[in-house]
Amino acid sequence: MAKNPLHTKLCDMLEIEFPIIAFTHCKDVVEAVVNAGGFAVLGEAMHTPDEIAADIKWIRNKVGNKPFGIDLVLPASVPPTGDLDELRKKIPQEQMDFWLDMKKRHNIPEPKGQIDLHQWGGLNKEIARSQLDVLLDEKVPVICSGLGNPAFILKDAHEKGIKVFGLVGKARQAKKEAEAGVDAIIAQGYDAAGHTGPVGTLSIVPECVAVAGDTPIIAAGGITHGKHLAASLCLGAVGVWTGTLWLASREGDNDMIIKDRLINSTADDTVYSDCISGFPMRVLDCTWTKEWRDDKAPKVLGAPYQMLLSSDYIQAANDHRREDLMTEAAGQGVRFIESMKPSRQIVLDMVEEALEVFENLTGMEAF
Ligand SMILES: Cc1cc2nc3c(=O)[nH]c(=O)nc-3n(C[C@H](O)[C@H](O)[C@H](O)COP(=O)(O)O)c2cc1C
């Protein structure tokens, strides 16, 4: 009998059935994916240490002993300390005036509540460290760093039996992280939602495989179908890391306006820009991204200052459900988000689709 092509080194490392990792901000998606035989990582970069501890407890209640991960951002290039109000005062007048003028022209209201950004780990190093300490105290099975080299936490994490994954957009970062001893590397291509580098998924994955030695590489960026999973394994990856795939899922907590938009979008409805956070990222095109593309737009600020500007816009758009303003991170694979499926179904469909590719290629039943 042929070997099951979907049983990879990642399945053994994480004791999972399918080499599919969901990155999500929604705990219900984590529960569904983990209980369906995949692996899930909860993005907690915007949460307080207490919230993170409570979420870890919630997940443990739902998945028992099955492993899961928590993702933070640990960027090196942000100030050591400083709260939102202090940082806001440093926004140059030119950019502030541009935003205030945009606000007037598009009749953008004030956000209803406090800006979520207060606790963003990308704001300053102190916040990121306090978030990280919870993950170490709680001994979460896997810590992922979405931004920044996690080498500095390896010793503490490994002593507690925690695995550490790093997410990279360039092969030289993968080499550095592999040499430092991370347990796996997510090679994320330009196709991806959110912060990402300029190298396409088809190139970055085998480049990272070539330089990472024995460190397993997980493919990310534009992966929304079993064909992408099969292709990623052919490129030498041990599994896939997916974000956009879960945004319109039944459990996903995105607004229905965004779910509808994702279901009706294709790759060219997404744009790659640094105007949201100061780092290049891929999102659904919106008023904010269009405005910053205009010839009259000022220079985009660095992190975290650009994020301070955009957070008012994003939160107002969401709080008031302004369809003309709302946006979300979305990858180029968005074309294959075709309906609001339960997350468990998404996992199983991706597995079926990938097995079908292998069967068609080899003319044999996959396993
Ligand atoms: C809505 C959304 C928010 C994201 N936020 C983060 C984040 O906070 N930290 C992180 O490491 N990655 C974040 N990402 C990127 C994902 O981890 C993942 O690398 C990316 O979604 C992969 O590309 P894909 O969406 O095309 O599958 C986000 C992705 C999405 C869709």
The ligand as an SDF file (V2000), in Angstrom:
LIG
                    3D

 31 33  0  0  0  0  0  0  0  0999 V2000
   -6.9760   38.5270    9.7230 C   0  0  0  0  0  0  0  0  0  0  0  0
   -5.5570   38.0940    9.8210 C   0  0  0  0  0  0  0  0  0  0  0  0
   -4.7700   38.5970   10.8520 C   0  0  0  0  0  0  0  0  0  0  0  0
   -3.4450   38.1820   10.9810 C   0  0  0  0  0  0  0  0  0  0  0  0
   -2.7240   38.5960   12.0560 N   0  0  0  0  0  0  0  0  0  0  0  0
   -1.5370   38.0180   12.3050 C   0  0  0  0  0  0  0  0  0  0  0  0
   -0.8700   38.2100   13.5440 C   0  0  0  0  0  0  0  0  0  0  0  0
   -1.3450   38.9350   14.4170 O   0  0  0  0  0  0  0  0  0  0  0  0
    0.3050   37.5650   13.7470 N   0  0  0  0  0  0  0  0  0  0  0  0
    0.8240   36.7270   12.7880 C   0  0  0  0  0  0  0  0  0  0  0  0
    1.8510   36.1130   13.0360 O   0  0  0  0  0  0  0  0  0  0  0  0
    0.2320   36.5350   11.6140 N   0  0  0  0  0  0  0  0  0  0  0  0
   -0.9370   37.1400   11.3550 C   0  0  0  0  0  0  0  0  0  0  0  0
   -1.5800   36.8940   10.1740 N   0  0  0  0  0  0  0  0  0  0  0  0
   -0.9040   36.1270    9.1250 C   0  0  0  0  0  0  0  0  0  0  0  0
   -1.1140   34.6300    9.3270 C   0  0  0  0  0  0  0  0  0  0  0  0
   -0.3700   34.1790   10.4070 O   0  0  0  0  0  0  0  0  0  0  0  0
   -0.6670   33.8400    8.0910 C   0  0  0  0  0  0  0  0  0  0  0  0
    0.7310   33.8620    7.9850 O   0  0  0  0  0  0  0  0  0  0  0  0
   -1.2550   34.2930    6.8010 C   0  0  0  0  0  0  0  0  0  0  0  0
   -2.6310   34.4950    6.9450 O   0  0  0  0  0  0  0  0  0  0  0  0
   -0.9870   33.2480    5.7170 C   0  0  0  0  0  0  0  0  0  0  0  0
   -1.4880   33.6260    4.4840 O   0  0  0  0  0  0  0  0  0  0  0  0
   -2.9720   33.2500    3.9830 P   0  0  0  0  0  0  0  0  0  0  0  0
   -3.8820   34.1570    4.7020 O   0  0  0  0  0  0  0  0  0  0  0  0
   -2.9140   33.5370    2.5370 O   0  0  0  0  0  0  0  0  0  0  0  0
   -3.2230   31.8310    4.3460 O   0  0  0  0  0  0  0  0  0  0  0  0
   -2.8920   37.2930   10.0140 C   0  0  0  0  0  0  0  0  0  0  0  0
   -3.6800   36.8290    8.9740 C   0  0  0  0  0  0  0  0  0  0  0  0
   -4.9950   37.2030    8.8710 C   0  0  0  0  0  0  0  0  0  0  0  0
   -5.8360   36.6440    7.7510 C   0  0  0  0  0  0  0  0  0  0  0  0
  1  2  1  0
  2  3  1  0
  2 30  2  0
  3  4  2  0
  4  5  1  0
  4 28  1  0
  5  6  2  0
  6  7  1  0
  6 13  1  0
  7  8  2  0
  7  9  1  0
  9 10  1  0
 10 11  2  0
 10 12  1  0
 12 13  2  0
 13 14  1  0
 14 15  1  0
 14 28  1  0
 15 16  1  0
 16 17  1  0
 16 18  1  0
 18 19  1  0
 18 20  1  0
 20 21  1  0
 20 22  1  0
 22 23  1  0
 23 24  1  0
 24 25  2  0
 24 26  1  0
 24 27  1  0
 28 29  2  0
 29 30  1  0
 30 31  1  0
M  END
$$$$
